[in-house]
Amino acid sequence: MNPASPADPRPVVVRATPIELAQFIKFGGLAESGGAAKQAISQGRVLVNGVAETRKGRKLVVGDQVAFGGQTLVVASQ
């Protein structure tokens, strides 16, 4: 089996959906703080399902993919 590359989606389990984009980025470890997450989003450096997203409050649901900093996370539920 090949090890996962940084671009392979990594599931992140959340307690409830929808979850705000900035909160998910911080929770998933893509940003060190909520402020850093919000800044990256406002600069258009975050992709949601392959499309640049600039709305910090964008609601994510199970199955949404978020890419930032060479990593991709997928919203998952318990």
C-alpha distances in whole Angstrom, upper triangle without the diagonal:
4,7,9,12,16,16,14,16,16,18,22,24,27,30,32,32,33,33,34,32,33,33,29,28,30,28,25,25,26,29,31,34,35,38,35,33,36,37,34,34,38,37,35,32,30,28,28,26,27,30,32,34,37,38,37,38,36,34,31,30,27,24,26,23,25,24,25,25,22,20,20,21,21,24,23,26,26
4,6,9,12,13,11,14,15,18,21,23,27,30,32,31,33,31,32,30,31,31,27,26,28,27,23,23,23,27,29,32,33,35,32,30,34,34,31,32,35,34,32,28,27,26,26,24,24,28,29,31,34,35,35,36,34,33,29,29,26,23,24,22,23,21,23,22,18,17,17,19,20,23,23,25,26
4,6,10,11,10,12,12,15,18,21,24,28,30,29,30,29,30,27,28,28,25,23,25,23,20,20,20,23,25,28,30,32,29,27,31,31,28,29,33,31,30,26,25,24,24,23,23,27,28,29,32,33,32,33,32,31,27,27,24,22,23,20,20,19,20,19,16,14,15,16,18,21,21,24,24
4,7,8,6,9,9,12,15,18,21,25,27,26,27,26,26,24,25,25,21,20,21,21,17,17,17,20,23,25,27,29,26,24,27,28,25,25,29,28,26,23,21,20,20,19,19,23,24,25,28,29,28,30,28,27,24,24,21,19,19,16,17,15,16,16,13,11,11,13,14,18,18,21,22
4,5,5,9,10,14,16,20,23,26,28,27,27,26,26,23,24,24,21,19,21,21,17,17,16,19,21,24,26,27,24,23,26,26,22,23,27,25,23,20,19,18,19,18,18,21,22,24,26,28,27,29,27,27,24,24,22,19,19,16,16,13,14,13,10,9,10,12,15,18,19,23,24
4,6,8,9,13,15,18,21,25,26,25,25,23,23,20,20,21,18,16,17,18,14,13,12,15,18,21,22,24,20,19,22,22,19,20,23,22,20,17,15,15,17,16,16,19,19,21,23,25,24,26,24,24,21,22,21,18,17,14,13,10,11,9,6,5,8,10,13,17,18,22,23
4,6,9,12,15,18,21,24,25,24,24,22,22,19,20,21,18,15,18,18,15,15,13,16,19,22,23,24,21,19,22,22,18,19,22,21,18,15,14,13,14,13,12,15,16,18,21,23,22,24,22,22,20,20,19,16,15,11,11,8,10,10,6,5,6,9,12,15,17,21,23
4,6,10,13,16,19,22,23,22,23,21,22,19,21,21,17,16,19,18,14,15,14,18,21,23,24,26,23,20,23,24,21,21,24,23,21,18,16,14,15,13,13,17,18,20,23,24,24,25,23,22,19,19,17,14,14,11,11,10,12,13,9,7,6,8,10,14,15,18,20
4,6,9,13,15,19,20,19,19,18,19,16,18,18,14,13,16,15,12,13,13,16,19,21,21,24,21,18,21,22,19,19,23,22,20,17,14,13,12,11,12,15,17,18,21,22,21,22,19,19,15,15,13,11,10,7,9,9,11,13,10,7,5,5,6,10,11,15,17
4,6,10,13,16,18,17,18,17,18,16,17,16,13,12,14,13,9,11,11,15,18,20,20,23,20,18,21,22,20,19,23,23,21,19,16,15,14,14,15,18,19,19,22,22,21,22,20,19,15,15,13,11,11,9,10,10,12,13,12,8,6,5,6,9,9,13,15
4,6,10,13,14,14,15,14,16,15,16,15,12,12,14,12,9,12,13,16,18,20,20,23,21,18,21,23,21,20,24,24,22,20,17,16,14,14,16,19,20,20,22,22,20,20,19,17,13,12,10,9,10,9,10,12,14,16,15,11,9,6,5,6,6,9,11
4,6,10,12,12,13,12,14,13,14,12,9,10,11,8,6,10,11,14,16,17,17,20,19,16,19,21,19,19,22,23,22,20,16,16,14,15,17,19,20,19,21,20,18,18,17,15,12,12,10,10,11,10,10,13,14,16,16,12,10,6,6,5,6,8,10
4,7,9,10,12,11,14,14,15,13,10,12,13,10,9,12,14,17,18,19,18,22,21,18,21,24,22,21,25,26,24,23,19,19,17,17,20,22,23,21,23,22,20,19,18,15,12,11,9,11,12,12,13,16,18,20,20,16,14,10,8,6,5,5,6
4,6,7,9,8,11,12,13,11,8,12,12,9,9,13,15,16,18,18,16,20,20,17,19,22,21,20,23,25,24,23,19,19,17,18,21,22,22,20,22,20,18,16,16,13,11,10,9,11,12,13,14,17,18,21,21,18,15,12,10,7,6,6,7
4,7,10,9,13,14,16,12,11,15,15,11,13,16,18,19,20,20,18,22,23,20,21,25,24,23,26,28,27,26,22,22,20,21,24,25,25,23,24,22,19,17,17,14,12,11,11,14,15,17,17,20,22,24,25,21,19,15,14,10,9,7,7
4,6,7,11,13,15,12,11,15,15,13,14,18,19,20,22,20,18,22,23,20,21,24,24,22,24,27,25,25,22,21,18,19,23,23,24,21,22,20,18,15,15,11,10,9,9,13,14,16,17,20,22,25,26,22,20,16,14,10,9,7,9
3,5,9,11,14,12,10,14,15,13,14,18,19,20,22,21,18,21,22,19,19,23,22,19,22,25,23,23,19,19,15,16,20,20,21,18,20,17,16,13,12,8,7,6,7,11,11,14,15,18,20,23,24,21,18,15,12,9,9,8,11
4,7,9,12,11,10,13,15,14,15,18,18,19,21,20,17,20,21,17,17,21,20,18,20,23,21,21,18,17,14,15,19,18,19,16,17,14,13,10,9,5,5,5,8,11,10,13,14,18,19,23,24,21,18,15,13,10,11,11,14
4,6,9,7,7,10,11,10,12,15,15,16,18,16,14,16,17,14,14,18,17,15,17,20,19,19,15,16,13,15,18,18,18,15,15,13,11,9,8,5,5,7,9,12,11,13,12,16,17,20,21,19,16,13,12,9,11,11,14
4,6,5,6,9,10,10,12,14,14,14,16,14,11,13,14,11,11,14,14,12,14,17,16,16,13,14,12,15,17,16,15,12,12,9,7,5,6,5,6,9,12,14,12,13,12,15,15,18,20,18,16,14,13,11,14,15,18
4,5,5,6,9,10,10,12,11,12,14,13,10,12,12,9,9,12,11,8,11,14,13,13,9,10,9,12,14,13,12,9,10,8,6,6,5,6,6,10,12,13,10,10,8,11,12,15,17,15,13,11,12,10,14,15,19
4,5,5,6,9,10,11,10,9,11,9,6,8,9,5,6,9,9,7,10,13,12,12,10,12,12,15,16,16,14,11,10,9,5,7,8,9,10,13,16,17,14,13,10,12,12,14,17,15,14,13,14,13,16,18,20
4,6,5,6,8,10,10,10,11,9,7,10,11,8,9,12,12,11,14,16,16,16,13,15,14,17,19,18,17,14,14,12,9,9,10,10,10,13,15,16,14,14,12,14,14,16,18,16,15,13,14,12,14,15,18
4,5,5,6,8,9,9,12,11,9,13,12,9,11,14,13,12,15,17,16,15,12,13,11,14,16,16,16,13,14,13,10,10,10,10,8,11,12,13,11,11,9,11,12,14,16,13,12,9,10,8,11,13,15
4,6,5,6,5,6,9,9,8,11,9,6,9,11,10,10,13,14,14,12,9,11,11,14,15,15,14,12,13,13,10,12,11,12,11,13,14,15,12,11,8,9,8,11,13,11,10,9,11,10,13,16,18
4,5,5,6,5,6,6,6,9,8,6,9,12,11,12,15,16,16,14,12,15,15,18,19,19,17,16,16,15,12,13,14,14,14,16,17,18,16,14,12,13,11,13,15,13,13,11,13,13,15,17,19
4,5,8,8,9,9,9,13,12,10,13,15,15,15,18,19,19,17,15,16,16,18,20,21,20,18,18,17,14,14,15,14,13,15,15,16,15,14,12,14,13,15,17,14,13,11,12,11,13,14,15
4,6,8,10,11,11,14,13,11,14,16,14,15,18,19,18,16,13,14,14,16,18,19,18,17,18,18,15,16,16,15,13,14,14,14,13,12,10,11,11,12,13,10,10,7,9,9,11,13,15
4,5,7,9,10,13,11,10,13,15,13,15,18,18,18,16,14,15,16,18,19,20,19,18,19,19,16,18,18,18,16,18,18,18,16,14,12,12,10,11,12,10,11,10,12,13,15,17,18
4,7,9,10,12,9,8,12,12,10,12,15,15,15,12,10,12,13,16,16,17,16,15,16,17,14,16,16,17,15,18,18,17,15,13,10,9,7,7,9,8,9,9,12,13,16,19,21
4,6,7,9,6,5,9,10,9,11,14,14,14,12,11,14,15,18,19,19,17,16,15,16,13,16,16,18,17,19,20,20,18,16,12,12,9,9,12,11,13,12,15,16,19,21,23
4,7,8,7,8,11,12,11,14,16,16,18,15,15,18,19,22,22,23,20,19,18,19,16,18,19,20,20,22,23,23,21,19,16,15,13,12,15,14,16,15,18,19,21,23,24
4,5,5,6,9,10,11,13,14,16,17,16,15,18,19,22,23,23,20,18,17,17,13,15,17,18,19,21,23,23,21,20,16,17,14,14,18,17,18,17,19,19,21,23,24
4,5,5,6,9,10,11,12,14,16,15,14,17,17,21,22,21,18,16,15,14,10,12,14,15,16,19,21,22,19,19,15,16,14,15,19,17,18,17,18,18,20,22,24
4,5,5,6,9,10,11,12,14,14,14,17,18,22,23,21,18,16,14,14,10,13,15,17,18,22,24,25,22,21,17,17,15,16,19,19,20,19,21,21,23,25,27
4,5,5,6,9,10,11,13,11,12,15,17,20,20,20,17,15,13,14,11,14,16,18,18,22,23,24,21,19,15,15,12,12,16,16,17,17,20,20,23,25,27
4,5,5,6,9,10,11,10,9,12,13,17,17,17,14,12,11,11,8,11,12,14,15,18,20,20,17,15,12,12,10,11,14,14,14,14,16,16,19,22,24
4,6,5,6,9,10,10,10,13,14,18,18,16,13,11,9,9,6,9,11,14,15,19,21,21,18,17,14,14,12,14,17,17,17,17,18,18,21,23,26
4,5,5,6,9,9,10,14,15,19,19,17,13,12,9,11,9,12,14,17,18,22,24,24,20,19,15,15,12,13,17,17,18,18,21,21,24,26,29
4,6,5,6,5,6,10,13,16,15,14,11,10,8,11,9,13,13,16,17,20,22,21,18,16,12,11,8,10,13,14,15,15,18,19,22,25,28
4,5,5,6,5,9,10,14,14,12,8,6,5,7,6,10,10,13,14,17,20,19,16,14,11,11,9,12,15,15,15,15,17,17,21,23,26
4,5,8,9,11,13,17,16,14,10,8,5,7,7,11,12,15,16,20,23,23,19,18,15,14,13,15,18,18,18,19,20,21,24,27,30
4,6,8,11,14,17,16,13,9,9,7,10,11,14,14,18,19,22,25,24,20,18,15,14,12,13,16,17,18,19,21,22,26,28,32
4,6,8,10,13,12,9,6,6,5,9,10,14,13,16,17,20,22,21,17,15,12,11,10,12,14,15,15,17,19,20,23,26,30
4,7,10,13,11,10,7,8,8,11,12,15,14,17,17,20,21,20,16,14,11,9,7,8,11,12,13,14,17,18,22,25,28
4,7,10,9,8,6,6,8,10,10,13,11,14,13,16,18,16,13,10,7,6,5,8,10,10,10,11,13,15,18,21,25
4,6,5,5,4,6,9,11,12,14,11,13,12,15,16,14,10,8,6,5,7,10,11,10,9,10,12,13,17,20,24
4,5,5,6,6,10,10,11,12,9,10,9,11,12,11,7,6,5,7,9,13,13,12,9,10,10,11,14,17,21
4,6,9,9,13,14,15,16,12,12,10,11,12,9,6,5,6,8,11,15,14,13,10,10,9,11,14,17,21
4,7,9,13,15,16,17,14,15,13,15,15,13,10,8,8,8,11,14,13,12,10,12,12,14,17,21,24
4,6,10,12,14,15,12,14,13,15,17,15,11,10,9,9,11,15,15,15,13,14,14,16,19,22,26
4,7,10,12,14,12,14,14,17,19,17,13,12,10,9,10,13,14,14,13,15,16,17,21,24,27
4,6,8,10,8,11,12,15,17,16,12,12,10,10,11,14,16,16,14,15,15,16,20,22,26
4,6,9,8,12,13,17,20,19,16,15,12,13,13,15,18,18,17,17,18,18,22,24,28
4,5,5,9,11,15,18,18,15,15,13,14,15,18,20,19,18,18,18,17,21,23,26
4,6,9,11,15,18,18,15,15,13,14,14,17,19,18,17,16,17,16,19,21,24
4,6,9,13,16,17,14,15,14,16,16,19,22,20,19,17,17,15,18,19,23
4,6,10,13,14,11,13,11,14,15,19,20,19,17,15,15,13,16,18,21
4,7,10,12,10,12,12,15,17,20,22,19,17,15,13,11,14,15,18
4,7,8,6,9,9,13,15,19,19,17,14,12,10,7,10,12,15
4,6,6,9,11,15,17,21,21,18,15,12,9,7,8,9,13
4,6,9,11,15,18,21,21,18,14,11,8,5,5,6,10
4,6,10,13,16,19,19,16,12,10,6,5,6,9,13
4,7,10,13,17,17,14,10,8,6,6,8,11,15
4,7,10,13,13,10,7,6,4,7,10,13,17
4,7,10,11,8,5,5,6,8,12,15,18
4,7,7,6,4,6,9,11,15,18,21
4,6,6,7,9,12,14,17,21,23
4,6,8,11,14,17,20,23,26
4,7,10,14,17,19,23,25
4,7,10,13,16,19,22
4,7,10,13,16,19
4,7,9,13,15
4,6,10,13
4,7,10
4,7
4
